[in-house]
Amino acid sequence: MQNQALKFITCGSVDDGKSTLIGRLLVDSKTALLDQIAGVSKTGEIDLAQFTDGLTAEREQGITIDVAYRYFSTASRKFIIGDAPGHEQYTRNMVTAASSADAAVVLVDATKLVWQQQPVQLLPQTKRHSLLAHLLRVPNIVFAINKLDAVEDAEKAFLYISAALHSMAEQAGITIAAIVPVSALKGDNVVELSNRWPFYSGYSLLQILEQLPAQSALNEERQVPTALPIQWLDKDSSSATTAQGRRTFWGRLASGSLKIGQELQVFPSGQKAVVAQLLDHARAPLQQDPGLNTSYGLVLDREVDISRGDWMFAPDTFHPQRSITATVAWLDEEPLQAGRTYLALHGHRWVKAKVSAISQRFDIHTLSPQEATQLQANEIGTVQLALQEPIAALAYTQSKALGAMILVDTASHKTSGAALVR
């Protein structure tokens, strides 16, 4: 049994039933409030999809635009659900949701596929979301084959579609946690196991989610040397807890661990200091760090020059570099082309990044790399970045915080791409 909350997203192509699935989870697990149910009921029937469609435009168009988060719990576990949009133009929202998820439930609409013969051709957005979830290190990827109640031969459809999913996963290097047949609209195999499809002998979707490990990537990043990006600093001379009125540096531990008496090195200045105090959000002293992805304050034994955007590392462990090879998910309508310059955000540090070369792009249909001179919107490829100032980066496979950057257009200030250091 897992006591830790599981943060998962639903993704896949548009109209595959993602919002309906979340509504079904909330209703059948009896965590939806009566006023919530009343608010999405029409002529006595519950419109399950509207549990997550909170924006006016979403209700008018019947689509998901932004990521909608919902919370529910069972006797075994608490859950945080992110409903990611399926439309290609909102891929950036899916990337945002997946970057912090413990699991991804990728819905596959059986009624949209020609499943009667092998090999079944999956929808491009199904492949794109699966690949993005994999690249963003979502630890658990579950496929839910939806709307099997609406096809003639559910067993054959499930068998052939499952084979296509396994083939895609093998090509992309994706580890599948489970494949489950569901009907989000009618509730089959969502919360409780259904007897509609005797060919399936596995668990229901909720039972699978209750058993998945949460935040397994954090255990790996504990093994990476200490790294803390500085987000904010202040000096509260009235606080009796702050040693000798020194400045407090606030941030969220990205990797490793911290303890009082530990020596740290400031990047980029190279100055060294020792941890004198650790403070929680209320400025109360801590004897040890509360763990990764938790924000707290740091007081050093002496004054050093530190600004927002600087990093604090275990001494002599990270090697700054100005040339980066990265996998980029391109999100801008303007194509990514060699020679263009963007603003790159690494941690809380901004640097200028010039695209020196585009090595390849992934063909979303075959999932194989191809030569490319540019990346169009929603394409994924490999690029070389030349940075104006060095950054201390690690491969994204080692550390999410140290290996992730966003690229921002210098003129429009739009987020143009998500870059994962290779």
Secondary structure, 3 states (H helix, E strand, C coil): CCCCCEEEEEEECCCCCHHHHHHHHHHHCCCCCHHHHHHCEECCEECHHHHCCCCHHHHHHCCCCCCEEEEEECCCCEEEEEECCCCHHHHHHHHHHHCCCCEEEEEEEHHHCCCCCCCCCCCHHHHHHHHHHHHCCCCEEEEEEECHHHCCCHHHHHHHHHHHHHHHHHHHCCCEEEEEECECCCCECCCCCCCCCCCCCCCCHHHHHHHCCCCHHHHHHCCCCCEEEEEEEECCCCCCCCHHHCCEEEEECCECCCECCCEEEEECCCCEEEEEEEECCCCCEECECCCCCCEEEEEECCCCCCCCCCEEECCCCCCCEEEEEEEEEECCCCCEECCCEEEEEECCEEEEEEEEEEEEEECCCCCCEECCCEECCCCEEEEEEEEEEEECCCCCCCCHHHHEEEEEECCCCCEEEEEEEC
